Amino acid sequence: MRRIAGLFLVLSATLACVTAEGPDSSAAPYDIATDISLFLLTDDPSVEKQVLERLKSNEVSSSTVKSILRTTLPKKSTQPIGLQLDRKFKMNGKTYSYALHVPASVSPNTPMIVVMHGMGGSGANTIRAWVERLGKEFVILCPSYPMGAWWSKNAEELVLKLVDETRTTYPINPNRVFLAGLSNGAIGAYLIGMFYPDRFAGIVPIAGSITERYMHFLVNLRNTPAYLIQGAFDPIFPIELTRRVHKILTDIKSPVVYREHQEQGTAHGGHFLPESEVPALIEWLKKQRRNPSPKVVRMTREANHLERIFWVGVTRGLKLAALQIPGPEMEPLNIHDGKIATLFAADKGNNRFEVMGKNLIEFEMHLSSDRTDFDQPVVVTFQPIRDEGKLLVPGEKFVAFHKKVEKDPGVLLGGFKRFRDPDLLFDATIKVSAQKAVDFAVLP
């Protein structure tokens, strides 16, 4: 609450000078910044609606709103720095522990790495080695979760909320956030990274892998770098699985680095991170930056993960599976015999988008004025994909959307309120049917 109150005071004090005149120029100037801060702080949908109506009636431009939104992110922090071993976070009625290290030099360009422990571990006993390796330059976040069951939906939610909480408390570069894990934590790095690839500049699974069933989702890492480390003599995770992951990522031209070491420790065979691998990993981490606006996005989705990836997402699929590996806490619906949705989308420029997909009923596209001319129609073509043996064969292409789109301040403010991401600010969202054709003759 103290952080939220502070945000409101800072916005009110520093941004009240940003105003716009409505239709009645004799009225008092409209305080845009204070109204935006009200939208970000309220949980009341009716208050949100009132703010949006005032923004529209005062004809506040999306560029003005974006400029103000970016100022709400911390430029410096008055919160504790250094090593903090027993921080607490409440979620869904439960309290979880996590460890955090914030360097004294923290600034808006500072990177952050999330490191997930293995079975029997904790954030507190994981973080010290990483502070030695990265503590002078990185914010380091090490959550704790029972059994290291990072594959579960609850653990996934904990990781993402802790990332958001830390980014709104400390000045961190949103394009330099990494996800890493060892053993069970490596499973989490794969799964959370594959399901939310646009949240991270890279993933680092160490001494762990995923089964073939989940390798369908590796295509989601097409634009997200991965650095894989595993021992050839790992007695817990078969090295053949990680070799298979590497081949798939290489085949889809994903930016992947694979390090297979030959070392064997005294306690766990090859199931550990050798210090000899650390220098090259650190150099890799320092070089990576997320690309928030890739021209081509590829994804596979199931019913438990239908969030957008970058600027496109699946909203409805055909009899989709709802995959969930059981964890120590109550988990959502689990349907194993359903289908997987596939979507490939390309921004061709000049307001034209090409989409291909399988098992799709509807998809959505998120449009930004940085890449879309809202004075011109948006054209989306769709091409269904069908399986023929081991090949994916495209069907007939048709125009699925062709019209002008209006900017929606609700999309802009709502998206920022949820993700606090200054580089993924969208002005409008359109939903497109994958089953309804529009005649090509309507195209100019």
MOWOLIN-V221797 format. One record per residue. N is the residue number from 0. RES is the residue in one letter. PHI is phi in radians with two decimals (* if undefined). OMEGA is omega in whole degrees, 0 to 359 (NA if undefined). Layout:
n->N res->RES phi->PHI omega->OMEGA
n->N res->RES phi->PHI omega->OMEGA
This chain:
n->0 res->M phi->* omega->180
n->1 res->R phi->-1.07 omega->179
n->2 res->R phi->-1.14 omega->180
n->3 res->I phi->-1.14 omega->179
n->4 res->A phi->-1.09 omega->178
n->5 res->G phi->-1.10 omega->178
n->6 res->L phi->-1.04 omega->181
n->7 res->F phi->-1.11 omega->181
n->8 res->L phi->-1.13 omega->181
n->9 res->V phi->-1.12 omega->179
n->10 res->L phi->-1.07 omega->182
n->11 res->S phi->-1.11 omega->185
n->12 res->A phi->-1.33 omega->190
n->13 res->T phi->-1.68 omega->187
n->14 res->L phi->-2.05 omega->182
n->15 res->A phi->-1.06 omega->180
n->16 res->C phi->-1.29 omega->179
n->17 res->V phi->-1.47 omega->185
n->18 res->T phi->-2.33 omega->175
n->19 res->A phi->-2.53 omega->179
n->20 res->E phi->-1.61 omega->176
n->21 res->G phi->-1.48 omega->181
n->22 res->P phi->-1.04 omega->179
n->23 res->D phi->-1.66 omega->185
n->24 res->S phi->-1.20 omega->179
n->25 res->S phi->-1.48 omega->181
n->26 res->A phi->-1.28 omega->178
n->27 res->A phi->-1.09 omega->180
n->28 res->P phi->-1.00 omega->180
n->29 res->Y phi->-1.42 omega->182
n->30 res->D phi->-1.53 omega->184
n->31 res->I phi->-1.11 omega->187
n->32 res->A phi->-1.07 omega->181
n->33 res->T phi->-1.15 omega->179
n->34 res->D phi->-1.16 omega->178
n->35 res->I phi->-1.13 omega->178
n->36 res->S phi->-1.10 omega->177
n->37 res->L phi->-1.09 omega->179
n->38 res->F phi->-1.06 omega->183
n->39 res->L phi->-1.22 omega->185
n->40 res->L phi->-1.65 omega->186
n->41 res->T phi->-1.42 omega->171
n->42 res->D phi->-1.90 omega->184
n->43 res->D phi->-1.69 omega->180
n->44 res->P phi->-1.02 omega->180
n->45 res->S phi->-1.20 omega->177
n->46 res->V phi->-1.20 omega->176
n->47 res->E phi->-1.00 omega->180
n->48 res->K phi->-1.07 omega->180
n->49 res->Q phi->-1.11 omega->178
n->50 res->V phi->-1.09 omega->180
n->51 res->L phi->-1.08 omega->178
n->52 res->E phi->-1.11 omega->179
n->53 res->R phi->-1.19 omega->177
n->54 res->L phi->-1.07 omega->180
n->55 res->K phi->-1.20 omega->182
n->56 res->S phi->-1.15 omega->178
n->57 res->N phi->-1.62 omega->175
n->58 res->E phi->0.94 omega->179
n->59 res->V phi->-1.33 omega->183
n->60 res->S phi->-1.30 omega->178
n->61 res->S phi->-1.15 omega->179
n->62 res->S phi->-1.13 omega->176
n->63 res->T phi->-1.15 omega->179
n->64 res->V phi->-1.07 omega->180
n->65 res->K phi->-1.07 omega->180
n->66 res->S phi->-1.06 omega->180
n->67 res->I phi->-1.21 omega->180
n->68 res->L phi->-1.01 omega->182
n->69 res->R phi->-1.13 omega->179
n->70 res->T phi->-1.29 omega->182
n->71 res->T phi->-1.37 omega->178
n->72 res->L phi->-1.41 omega->186
n->73 res->P phi->-1.14 omega->173
n->74 res->K phi->-1.70 omega->173
n->75 res->K phi->-2.64 omega->184
n->76 res->S phi->-2.30 omega->172
n->77 res->T phi->-1.76 omega->180
n->78 res->Q phi->-1.41 omega->184
n->79 res->P phi->-1.03 omega->173
n->80 res->I phi->-2.01 omega->181
n->81 res->G phi->1.53 omega->185
n->82 res->L phi->-1.50 omega->180
n->83 res->Q phi->-2.25 omega->193
n->84 res->L phi->-1.53 omega->188
n->85 res->D phi->-2.35 omega->175
n->86 res->R phi->-1.40 omega->182
n->87 res->K phi->-2.11 omega->178
n->88 res->F phi->-2.45 omega->181
n->89 res->K phi->-1.69 omega->180
n->90 res->M phi->-2.66 omega->177
n->91 res->N phi->0.92 omega->176
n->92 res->G phi->1.40 omega->180
n->93 res->K phi->-2.11 omega->179
n->94 res->T phi->-1.98 omega->180
n->95 res->Y phi->-2.03 omega->177
n->96 res->S phi->-1.73 omega->172
n->97 res->Y phi->-2.69 omega->177
n->98 res->A phi->-1.92 omega->183
n->99 res->L phi->-2.47 omega->171
n->100 res->H phi->-2.24 omega->180
n->101 res->V phi->-2.14 omega->180
n->102 res->P phi->-1.21 omega->180
n->103 res->A phi->-1.10 omega->182
n->104 res->S phi->-1.56 omega->185
n->105 res->V phi->-0.96 omega->184
n->106 res->S phi->-2.65 omega->181
n->107 res->P phi->-1.06 omega->177
n->108 res->N phi->-1.77 omega->183
n->109 res->T phi->-1.24 omega->175
n->110 res->P phi->-1.44 omega->176
n->111 res->M phi->-2.32 omega->174
n->112 res->I phi->-2.19 omega->174
n->113 res->V phi->-1.75 omega->181
n->114 res->V phi->-2.12 omega->181
n->115 res->M phi->-1.77 omega->185
n->116 res->H phi->-1.38 omega->175
n->117 res->G phi->-1.60 omega->178
n->118 res->M phi->-1.04 omega->181
n->119 res->G phi->1.47 omega->181
n->120 res->G phi->-1.66 omega->177
n->121 res->S phi->-2.72 omega->177
n->122 res->G phi->-1.09 omega->183
n->123 res->A phi->-1.13 omega->181
n->124 res->N phi->-1.57 omega->176
n->125 res->T phi->-1.65 omega->194
n->126 res->I phi->-1.25 omega->188
n->127 res->R phi->-1.07 omega->180
n->128 res->A phi->-1.11 omega->181
n->129 res->W phi->-1.31 omega->174
n->130 res->V phi->-1.14 omega->176
n->131 res->E phi->-1.06 omega->185
n->132 res->R phi->-1.40 omega->192
n->133 res->L phi->-2.28 omega->194
n->134 res->G phi->-1.07 omega->181
n->135 res->K phi->-1.37 omega->187
n->136 res->E phi->-2.16 omega->187
n->137 res->F phi->-2.05 omega->160
n->138 res->V phi->-1.31 omega->183
n->139 res->I phi->-2.11 omega->182
n->140 res->L phi->-2.08 omega->181
n->141 res->C phi->-2.22 omega->179
n->142 res->P phi->-1.35 omega->174
n->143 res->S phi->-2.03 omega->178
n->144 res->Y phi->-2.54 omega->184
n->145 res->P phi->-0.93 omega->178
n->146 res->M phi->1.15 omega->187
n->147 res->G phi->1.06 omega->184
n->148 res->A phi->-1.46 omega->186
n->149 res->W phi->-1.25 omega->179
n->150 res->W phi->-1.37 omega->186
n->151 res->S phi->-1.39 omega->180
n->152 res->K phi->-1.11 omega->180
n->153 res->N phi->-1.13 omega->178
n->154 res->A phi->-1.14 omega->177
n->155 res->E phi->-1.01 omega->180
n->156 res->E phi->-1.10 omega->179
n->157 res->L phi->-1.06 omega->181
n->158 res->V phi->-1.06 omega->183
n->159 res->L phi->-1.15 omega->180
n->160 res->K phi->-1.22 omega->177
n->161 res->L phi->-1.18 omega->175
n->162 res->V phi->-1.06 omega->180
n->163 res->D phi->-1.11 omega->180
n->164 res->E phi->-1.05 omega->182
n->165 res->T phi->-1.21 omega->180
n->166 res->R phi->-1.20 omega->178
n->167 res->T phi->-1.51 omega->179
n->168 res->T phi->-1.75 omega->183
n->169 res->Y phi->-2.11 omega->177
n->170 res->P phi->-1.28 omega->184
n->171 res->I phi->-2.32 omega->179
n->172 res->N phi->-1.29 omega->182
n->173 res->P phi->-1.15 omega->179
n->174 res->N phi->-1.63 omega->180
n->175 res->R phi->-2.35 omega->178
n->176 res->V phi->-1.86 omega->185
n->177 res->F phi->-2.07 omega->180
n->178 res->L phi->-2.20 omega->182
n->179 res->A phi->-2.34 omega->177
n->180 res->G phi->-2.97 omega->180
n->181 res->L phi->-2.03 omega->178
n->182 res->S phi->1.09 omega->175
n->183 res->N phi->-1.00 omega->177
n->184 res->G phi->-1.12 omega->176
n->185 res->A phi->-1.16 omega->175
n->186 res->I phi->-1.03 omega->178
n->187 res->G phi->-1.10 omega->179
n->188 res->A phi->-1.09 omega->176
n->189 res->Y phi->-1.11 omega->189
n->190 res->L phi->-1.19 omega->179
n->191 res->I phi->-1.13 omega->177
n->192 res->G phi->-1.11 omega->180
n->193 res->M phi->-1.25 omega->182
n->194 res->F phi->-1.41 omega->181
n->195 res->Y phi->-2.31 omega->187
n->196 res->P phi->-1.17 omega->181
n->197 res->D phi->-1.38 omega->178
n->198 res->R phi->-1.54 omega->191
n->199 res->F phi->-2.28 omega->175
n->200 res->A phi->-1.44 omega->179
n->201 res->G phi->3.06 omega->176
n->202 res->I phi->-2.11 omega->183
n->203 res->V phi->-2.34 omega->174
n->204 res->P phi->-1.40 omega->184
n->205 res->I phi->-2.18 omega->176
n->206 res->A phi->0.96 omega->178
n->207 res->G phi->-2.93 omega->181
n->208 res->S phi->-2.71 omega->177
n->209 res->I phi->-2.25 omega->178
n->210 res->T phi->-1.40 omega->183
n->211 res->E phi->-1.06 omega->180
n->212 res->R phi->-1.00 omega->182
n->213 res->Y phi->-1.64 omega->179
n->214 res->M phi->-1.24 omega->174
n->215 res->H phi->-1.00 omega->187
n->216 res->F phi->-1.59 omega->178
n->217 res->L phi->-1.12 omega->179
n->218 res->V phi->-1.04 omega->179
n->219 res->N phi->-1.12 omega->180
n->220 res->L phi->-1.58 omega->181
n->221 res->R phi->-0.98 omega->181
n->222 res->N phi->-1.98 omega->183
n->223 res->T phi->-2.11 omega->182
n->224 res->P phi->-1.09 omega->177
n->225 res->A phi->-2.29 omega->177
n->226 res->Y phi->-2.16 omega->186
n->227 res->L phi->-1.76 omega->177
n->228 res->I phi->-2.28 omega->175
n->229 res->Q phi->-2.68 omega->179
n->230 res->G phi->-1.47 omega->178
n->231 res->A phi->-1.09 omega->182
n->232 res->F phi->-1.88 omega->178
n->233 res->D phi->-1.07 omega->182
n->234 res->P phi->-1.47 omega->186
n->235 res->I phi->-1.81 omega->178
n->236 res->F phi->-1.94 omega->180
n->237 res->P phi->-1.01 omega->182
n->238 res->I phi->-1.10 omega->180
n->239 res->E phi->-1.08 omega->179
n->240 res->L phi->-1.15 omega->180
n->241 res->T phi->-1.20 omega->175
n->242 res->R phi->-1.08 omega->178
n->243 res->R phi->-1.15 omega->176
n->244 res->V phi->-1.01 omega->180
n->245 res->H phi->-1.04 omega->180
n->246 res->K phi->-1.11 omega->180
n->247 res->I phi->-1.09 omega->180
n->248 res->L phi->-1.11 omega->177
n->249 res->T phi->-1.16 omega->181
n->250 res->D phi->-1.09 omega->181
n->251 res->I phi->-1.57 omega->177
n->252 res->K phi->1.09 omega->173
n->253 res->S phi->-1.35 omega->180
n->254 res->P phi->-1.29 omega->186
n->255 res->V phi->-2.09 omega->171
n->256 res->V phi->-2.07 omega->181
n->257 res->Y phi->-2.12 omega->179
n->258 res->R phi->-2.10 omega->178
n->259 res->E phi->-1.91 omega->184
n->260 res->H phi->-1.66 omega->184
n->261 res->Q phi->-1.86 omega->186
n->262 res->E phi->-1.35 omega->178
n->263 res->Q phi->-2.32 omega->179
n->264 res->G phi->-1.35 omega->182
n->265 res->T phi->-1.34 omega->185
n->266 res->A phi->-1.64 omega->189
n->267 res->H phi->-2.22 omega->181
n->268 res->G phi->1.05 omega->179
n->269 res->G phi->-1.63 omega->186
n->270 res->H phi->-1.62 omega->180
n->271 res->F phi->-2.95 omega->176
n->272 res->L phi->-1.80 omega->178
n->273 res->P phi->-1.19 omega->179
n->274 res->E phi->-1.08 omega->178
n->275 res->S phi->-1.14 omega->179
n->276 res->E phi->-1.52 omega->189
n->277 res->V phi->-1.21 omega->183
n->278 res->P phi->-0.99 omega->180
n->279 res->A phi->-1.15 omega->177
n->280 res->L phi->-1.09 omega->181
n->281 res->I phi->-1.08 omega->178
n->282 res->E phi->-1.07 omega->178
n->283 res->W phi->-1.11 omega->180
n->284 res->L phi->-1.01 omega->183
n->285 res->K phi->-1.18 omega->185
n->286 res->K phi->-1.58 omega->189
n->287 res->Q phi->-1.42 omega->172
n->288 res->R phi->-2.43 omega->175
n->289 res->R phi->-1.18 omega->170
n->290 res->N phi->-1.69 omega->185
n->291 res->P phi->-1.32 omega->184
n->292 res->S phi->-2.35 omega->177
n->293 res->P phi->-1.18 omega->180
n->294 res->K phi->-1.27 omega->181
n->295 res->V phi->-2.14 omega->178
n->296 res->V phi->-2.19 omega->177
n->297 res->R phi->-2.16 omega->182
n->298 res->M phi->-2.71 omega->165
n->299 res->T phi->-2.17 omega->186
n->300 res->R phi->-2.42 omega->170
n->301 res->E phi->-2.27 omega->195
n->302 res->A phi->-1.15 omega->178
n->303 res->N phi->-1.41 omega->182
n->304 res->H phi->-2.47 omega->178
n->305 res->L phi->-1.98 omega->178
n->306 res->E phi->-1.19 omega->178
n->307 res->R phi->-1.09 omega->168
n->308 res->I phi->-2.08 omega->187
n->309 res->F phi->0.99 omega->189
n->310 res->W phi->-1.99 omega->181
n->311 res->V phi->-2.55 omega->181
n->312 res->G phi->-2.72 omega->175
n->313 res->V phi->-1.58 omega->178
n->314 res->T phi->-1.87 omega->178
n->315 res->R phi->-2.53 omega->179
n->316 res->G phi->-2.22 omega->183
n->317 res->L phi->-1.60 omega->176
n->318 res->K phi->0.83 omega->185
n->319 res->L phi->-1.28 omega->170
n->320 res->A phi->-1.21 omega->173
n->321 res->A phi->-2.22 omega->190
n->322 res->L phi->-1.47 omega->179
n->323 res->Q phi->-2.76 omega->173
n->324 res->I phi->-1.40 omega->183
n->325 res->P phi->-1.01 omega->176
n->326 res->G phi->-2.20 omega->184
n->327 res->P phi->-1.36 omega->181
n->328 res->E phi->-2.15 omega->181
n->329 res->M phi->-1.00 omega->184
n->330 res->E phi->-2.11 omega->184
n->331 res->P phi->-1.38 omega->182
n->332 res->L phi->-0.91 omega->184
n->333 res->N phi->-2.28 omega->180
n->334 res->I phi->-2.14 omega->187
n->335 res->H phi->-1.63 omega->187
n->336 res->D phi->-1.74 omega->179
n->337 res->G phi->-1.58 omega->183
n->338 res->K phi->-1.75 omega->175
n->339 res->I phi->-1.97 omega->178
n->340 res->A phi->-1.51 omega->177
n->341 res->T phi->-2.10 omega->179
n->342 res->L phi->-2.49 omega->172
n->343 res->F phi->-2.09 omega->182
n->344 res->A phi->-2.27 omega->180
n->345 res->A phi->-2.30 omega->173
n->346 res->D phi->-1.53 omega->184
n->347 res->K phi->-1.56 omega->182
n->348 res->G phi->1.50 omega->178
n->349 res->N phi->0.97 omega->176
n->350 res->N phi->1.17 omega->180
n->351 res->R phi->-2.00 omega->181
n->352 res->F phi->-2.28 omega->177
n->353 res->E phi->-2.03 omega->182
n->354 res->V phi->-2.23 omega->173
n->355 res->M phi->-2.18 omega->181
n->356 res->G phi->-2.90 omega->178
n->357 res->K phi->-2.30 omega->181
n->358 res->N phi->1.05 omega->179
n->359 res->L phi->-1.82 omega->169
n->360 res->I phi->-1.90 omega->182
n->361 res->E phi->-2.66 omega->175
n->362 res->F phi->-2.39 omega->180
n->363 res->E phi->-2.21 omega->178
n->364 res->M phi->-2.23 omega->183
n->365 res->H phi->-1.90 omega->189
n->366 res->L phi->-1.93 omega->178
n->367 res->S phi->-2.17 omega->179
n->368 res->S phi->-1.14 omega->176
n->369 res->D phi->-1.16 omega->185
n->370 res->R phi->-2.26 omega->183
n->371 res->T phi->-2.22 omega->174
n->372 res->D phi->-1.62 omega->184
n->373 res->F phi->-1.29 omega->174
n->374 res->D phi->-1.51 omega->181
n->375 res->Q phi->-2.10 omega->178
n->376 res->P phi->-1.14 omega->172
n->377 res->V phi->-1.73 omega->181
n->378 res->V phi->-2.05 omega->178
n->379 res->V phi->-2.17 omega->173
n->380 res->T phi->-1.76 omega->179
n->381 res->F phi->-2.28 omega->180
n->382 res->Q phi->-2.36 omega->179
n->383 res->P phi->-1.20 omega->178
n->384 res->I phi->-2.04 omega->175
n->385 res->R phi->-2.23 omega->178
n->386 res->D phi->-1.48 omega->170
n->387 res->E phi->-2.30 omega->187
n->388 res->G phi->1.19 omega->179
n->389 res->K phi->-1.66 omega->182
n->390 res->L phi->-1.84 omega->171
n->391 res->L phi->-1.73 omega->186
n->392 res->V phi->-1.95 omega->180
n->393 res->P phi->-1.30 omega->176
n->394 res->G phi->-1.65 omega->183
n->395 res->E phi->-1.30 omega->179
n->396 res->K phi->-1.45 omega->175
n->397 res->F phi->-2.46 omega->178
n->398 res->V phi->-1.46 omega->183
n->399 res->A phi->-1.70 omega->181
n->400 res->F phi->-2.69 omega->178
n->401 res->H phi->-2.77 omega->179
n->402 res->K phi->-2.94 omega->173
n->403 res->K phi->-1.28 omega->181
n->404 res->V phi->-2.16 omega->178
n->405 res->E phi->-1.63 omega->175
n->406 res->K phi->-1.17 omega->183
n->407 res->D phi->-2.25 omega->181
n->408 res->P phi->-1.08 omega->177
n->409 res->G phi->-1.15 omega->177
n->410 res->V phi->-1.15 omega->182
n->411 res->L phi->-1.10 omega->183
n->412 res->L phi->-1.25 omega->180
n->413 res->G phi->-1.12 omega->179
n->414 res->G phi->-1.13 omega->179
n->415 res->F phi->-1.19 omega->180
n->416 res->K phi->-1.05 omega->182
n->417 res->R phi->-1.36 omega->189
n->418 res->F phi->-1.90 omega->183
n->419 res->R phi->0.89 omega->183
n->420 res->D phi->-1.94 omega->185
n->421 res->P phi->-1.24 omega->182
n->422 res->D phi->-1.84 omega->173
n->423 res->L phi->-2.25 omega->180
n->424 res->L phi->-1.88 omega->184
n->425 res->F phi->-1.94 omega->183
n->426 res->D phi->-1.63 omega->182
n->427 res->A phi->-2.82 omega->174
n->428 res->T phi->-2.25 omega->176
n->429 res->I phi->-2.08 omega->174
n->430 res->K phi->-1.81 omega->187
n->431 res->V phi->-2.18 omega->176
n->432 res->S phi->-1.34 omega->176
n->433 res->A phi->-1.58 omega->185
n->434 res->Q phi->-2.20 omega->183
n->435 res->K phi->-1.93 omega->182
n->436 res->A phi->-1.63 omega->171
n->437 res->V phi->-2.05 omega->184
n->438 res->D phi->-1.08 omega->178
n->439 res->F phi->-1.03 omega->184
n->440 res->A phi->-1.12 omega->181
n->441 res->V phi->-1.32 omega->181
n->442 res->L phi->-1.25 omega->177
n->443 res->P phi->-1.20 omega->NA
